Amino acid sequence: INKRTKQILKLVFVIAIVAIIIYTFRDSAGPILKELSTTAPWVVITICGAGVMYNVVEGWINYSFAKQYNPQFTYRMGVESAFYCSFYRVATLGSGAGVAAVYYFNEKGIPVFQGTGMYMVEYAIHKVTIAIFSIIFFLLNFGFMKEHYSEYFNLLIAGYVLTAVIATALLLFCCSKKFHGILLFLVDKLNRKGKFDAQAAMLREQCGILEDAAGMLLTKGKLIASIVAKNLLKFAFCYGIPFVILYREYGLTLLQSWAVTSLAFMLAAVIPSPAGIGSSEFVFTALFTVLVGTGEAGSAALLYRFATFVLPFVIGGVVVLLHKRIDRRIAKRKADKAQQ
């Protein structure tokens, strides 16, 4: 490909990203901008900082896992991968984040099935830590939560059960030999005539790689404990955003913000979402309406969406555009230093 063709492809890529941004936020851009314009600058800066820190800690988690497979994987790559996934998470409405993560890790020297196992384990721990976070701050604010949200207790239990089921399914998919044995048995049944022997052999090999990749991580107790602690830290940043928005006018405490917001994300998994509204935002608004009224809850939801979805998405778009160029510059600097 000549230089001019590369420039045209880059321009097309940029236009595609801009089009994705416009399409993704076509309905919410106006209300979000209006809300930002009427919010105190220090509040906007603080919640943006919290949204960025969430992804910075997420990058720390990616780095902690990825270096187990590739010691050359750096913290910068971890943070870059977090924003990279943030872009594709929003652009694909959640469906492309895992694929983007595996693709990024593969580019950095981690084979696809090792990256898949790593991402599955990471996501399972992420889900479990949400439940742990919710339990901790639900209990610390039990009187407050019972007074305002007693009717949600059954749904909360359902959220915990569903989280446990999802985490178990992910871990079985990653590292259960019995689960893979059942899968391979079904494949062999379908392949009685031997037409797909090559594919079946590849699947058998890849299941082994996936088992080894995920199993290796799960045997490292200190690593898993540190990942849980880092997840708790990243949730503390984003679940504290409503406190920044509401504490002055409504007296919401930080512990209460953590309890209510984590409850919202637990319940989002078990409450159907209305058309056009994300389940997490719907539940977020419903729970905070109990405390501050519909108008303020809706405003808080818009600001939360901006800090945790829109801003990381925009930063991720820049990362998607520039990460290869940055890698080339870093490699060039290292080569120049080596020559000196």
N, C-alpha and C positions, 0 to 999 in steps of 0.2 A: 504494500500500500504506500503510495507516494504521500508527500507532505500535505499537499492540497486536499487529498481525500481524507486524511486524518483530521484536518481542520473542519471539513464539512461534517464528518461523523461526530466530532465533538460539539459542533453547533447544533446538530440534530438532537444530540443527547441533552444538551442544556435546554433546548426548546421543549423536549419531552418532559424534563423534570419540572419546568415552570408550568406546563400544562397539567401535570399531576397535582402540583400544589394548588392551582386554581380550582381544579375539579374536586379535590378532596375537601377543601374548605369553602366551597362555593356558597353553602348555606349558613355557615357559622362565622365567616370572616367579618361580616358587618357587625353583628352583636358583640363579637370579641373586641373589635377595634373600638366600638363605642364604650364598652366597659373599661378598656385600658385607658381611654381618654379621660374618664371620670374618676379614676383611681389614683390615689396619692403616689407620686413617683417612687418613694421609698418602699411602698408595698410592692409595686411592680418589680423593682430591682431585687427585692428579697425573695419573692416567689420565683423569679427567673433564676436566681442563684440556687434555690432549692431544687428546681427542675434540672439544672445543669449538674449539680452535685449528685443527684440520683444516678445520672449516666456516668459520672466520673467513678462512683463506687461500683457501678455495674461493670465498668471497664476493669476495675481492680479485680473483680470476681473472674471475669474472662481471662485476665492475665494469670491469676492464680491457678486456674485449671489448665490453660493452654501450655504453660511452661512445663507442665508434667510430661507433655508429649514432645515439645520443641523448646529446649532451653534458650534458643535464640529469640523466642517470642518476648517482646518488650512490653512494659507498662503502657507506652504510647500506643502500641498496636491494640492493647486491650481497650483503651478509651476510644480509640478510633473505631473499633469493631462495635462498641456499644452505640455510638451515634449512627454508624452505618446501618445497624439493625433498626434503630429508631426510625430512620427514613423509610425503610421498606415495611416496617410494621404498620405505619400510618398509610403509606401509599398503596398497600395491598389489603388494607382493613384488617390487619393482623395475621393474614395467612402466609405472608412471605418472610416473616422475621427469621424463622428457623432455617429456611433455605438460604437466606442471605448470610446468616451466621456461619453455616457449614461451608458456604462458598468462600467467605472471607478467610476462615481458618485454613481451608485447603490452599488458598493463595499464599498463606504464611507457613506452609510446610507441614500442615497437619492433615493426613489423608481423610477422605470423605467419611469413611465409617468410624474412624476415631473421633472426628469432629461431631458426627451425629450422636455417638454415644455420650460424648462430653456435653453436648447441648441438651440432650434428654435428661441427663443427671442434673445439670444446672437448673433446668426448668422445673424438675420435680422438687428440688430443694427450695426453689423460689416459691412454689405453691405451698409447700409445707410451712415455710417461714411466715407467709401471710397468716396462716392459721395460728402459728405460735404467737406472732405479734398481736393478733386480735384477741387471743385468750388472755395474754398478759395484761393488756390495757383495758379489756372488758372487766377483768377481776379487780384491777386497781381503781376502777371507776364504777364498781358494781351498783352502788346506791343511785348514782346519776343515770346509769344505763337502764336500771330497772324502772326508775321513775318515768323515763321518756320512751323506752323501746321494749317494754315487756312483751308486746304483741309480736315482736320479731324473733323471740327466743327459739321457736320451732324451726324457723327458716335458718337461723344461725347454726343450729345443730345440723340441719341438712347441708349447709355450706361446708361444715367441717367434714361430714361424711363424704361429700362429693370430692373435696380436696384430697382426702385420703385415697379414694378410688382412683382419681386421676394420677396421683403420685405413684400409686402401686402399679397401675397399668403402664406408666412410662418406664418404671424400673424393670418390670417384667419384659417389656419390649427390648430394653437395653441389654439385660444381662442374665435372663433366665434361660438356662439350657432346656428346661422342660417346655417352656413357651416356644422356643425356637424349634424344638423337636416336633411339636404339634404342627407348627407352620411348615416344616420340611416334609412331614408325613403327608400333609394335604397337597403339597407341591408334587410329591412322588405319585400320589393317586391320580393327579391330573396329567402326569407325564408318563403314563403307562407305555405309550408307544415310543418313547425316547426322543420325541421331536425337540424337546427343550433340555436335553442333557447338559449342554454347555451352560445355559442360564441357571439350571438347578445347582450345578457344581459351583458356579460363581456365588449364588445365594448362600450355599452352605459355607463357603469360605468367608463370605462377608458377615454372616451371623457369628462365626467364630471370632472375627476381628472385633465386632461390636461387643460381644461378651467380654473379651479381654480388655477392651478400651474402657468400658463402663465399670467392669469389675475391679480394675486397677485403681480407679478413683475411689470407689466405695470402700476399699480396704484401708484407706488412709483416713483414720479417725480424726487426727488433728486438722487435716485439710478440710474435711467436711464440717467440723465444728467452726473453723475460721470462716467458711463460706456462709454458714448460718448467721454468724455474728455480723458479717459484712452485709448480708441481706437485711438484717434488722436495722443496720445503720442507714442503708439506702431508703428503706421504708420510712424511717424517722424523718428524713428530709421531705419526701413528697407528702406524707400523711400529716405533716405539720403545716402545710400551706393554708388550710382553712383557719388555723389559729392566727396566722399573720393577717388574714383578711378580716376576721370577725372579732378578735379579742377586745379591741378598744370599745366598740359600740355595744357588744353583746356579752362581754365578760367570759368568752369561751377560753378555757385553759388549754395549755399544750397537751396535757394528758387526756383531756376530753376530746380534743381534735384527733389525737392518735387513735382513741377508742372508736369514735364515730366513723372516721374515714376508713379504718381497717375493717370495721363492720360492713361498711358499704361495699367494699371490694370482696368480702366474703359472700355477701348476699347477691352480688351481681352474677355469681355463677349459677344461682338457682331461681332468679326471677327473670321471666321472659322480658325482652326489650321491646318497647313500642316501635313502630315503623319510624325510621329516621333518627332514632335516639339511641346512643350506645347504652347498654345495660348498666355499666358502671356509673355513667353520668345521671341516668334516670334514678338509680338507687341513691346516689350521692345527694341529688336534689331532694328526693323524698325524705331522707333522714334529716338533713339540715333544715328542711321546712318546719319540722317539729320544733326546732330551737329558735329559728330566726325569721320564719315566714317565707312564703314562696318567692317573693322578689329578691330578697337578699341571698337565699339559697341558690336561685338561678344565676345570680351574678357571681357568686363564689364558684359555681360549677364552670362558668365560662372562663374565669381567671385560672382555675385549676387546669382546665383543658389547654389553655394557652401555655402554661408553664411546663406541663408534663407531656404534652403531645405536639403542639404546634412548634414551640421553640426547639426542642430536640430534633423534630422533623426537619426544620430549616437548617440547623447546624449539620444534621446528617446528610442533607442534600449537598452541602458544600464539601463534606468529607467524601461522598460518593464521587464528586467531580474531581477532587484534588488528590485522593489518597495515593494513586499510582505515581503522580508527579512528585509528591512528597517522598515516596519511597526511593524514586530515582535520584533525587537530590541528596538524600541521606547516604545512599550507596556511593554516590560520586564523592561526597565529602570523606567518607571512610577510605575510598580508594586513593584520594589525594593525600590524606594523612599517612597512609601506608607507604606511598611513594616517597614522602618526605623523610 
